[in-house]
């Protein structure tokens, strides 16, 4: 039984490390700037090859305009709550807890 529990703990620790790393990356202004620049280059390349077709980047942007606040900021808030607070703490902007269950 201890071996099974140890494997579960190991999996949770790896998940937490991955989320902490992703959270840190989202807060790194230089990394986010490089990602933004690369994404804009991908958009230019795509649109050059597909001129006259709808721009998928604009379609996504239009689709999320109705979303409350900045999606990146919302993701950071949720990730911070997951990493810092614990499994059953509700995420205020989504109504979900770290366990993924929507609270009613």
N, C-alpha and C positions, 0 to 999 in steps of 0.2 A: 504493500500500500504506500509506503513512503516514496518509492520510486515513481509511482504514478503522480503523486502530489508534486514531487520535484519537477517532473516534466511539465505539469500544468503551470507551475510557478515560472519555469524557464520560458515558456511560451508567452506568458503575461509580461515578463521582463523584456523580452524581445519586442513585443508590441509597443510597450511604453517607450523603449529606446527609439523605435522608428517614428513614433508620433512626436517625441521631443525633438528629434532631428529635423523632421519636416517643419515643425513649429519654428525652430531656430532659423531654418532656411527662409521661411516666409518673412521673418523679421530682419533679414540681412538685406539692406538697401542695395548694395552693390550686386548681389546675386539676383535680386528681383529686377534690377535694371537690365542686367545681361539677358535674363529670360524675356523681358518685355521687348528688348531690341531684336532678339532672335525670332520672337513671335511676329513682330512687325515685318521682318524680312521674309518669313514664311508666307505671310499674307500677300506681300508684294509679288513674290515668285508665283504663288498660286493664281493671283488675279492676272498676271502677265500671260500665263498659260491658258486661262479660262476667261478671257475677256468677253464681255457681253452676257456672262452668266451672273446669277446673284452672288453676292459676297457673303459667304458663310459667317465671317466674323461679325458683319453687320446684323445678320439674322440672329445670332446668339446675343449680341448686345441689345437688340430690340426685345428679345424674348425675356431678358432679365431686368428690363427697365422697371417693371412693376414690383420687383423684389424690394423688400424693405432694406434700406441702407446698402452699403458696399458689400458685395459677396465675399471679398477677401477678408474684410474686417469681421464679418459674421463667422467665417471659417476660423479665424484666429481666436475669436471668443469661445467658440465651441471646443477647439483644440485645447486652449488654456484651461477650460473647465475640466476637460477629461484628464489632462495631465496633472493638474494641481489639486483638484478637489476630491475626487473619489468616484466610485462606481454609481452611486445613486443620487448624485447631485443633479438637479434639473438644469438644463441649458436654457436660460431665460428667453432667448430669441427663437427657439425651435419647439419648446414644450417637451423635448425628449431628455432622457437621462443618459448617462454614459453607457448604460446597458442597451440603449437604442429603443427603449419602450417609450411611447408617447404618453405623457401624463395627461390625465383628464381632470 
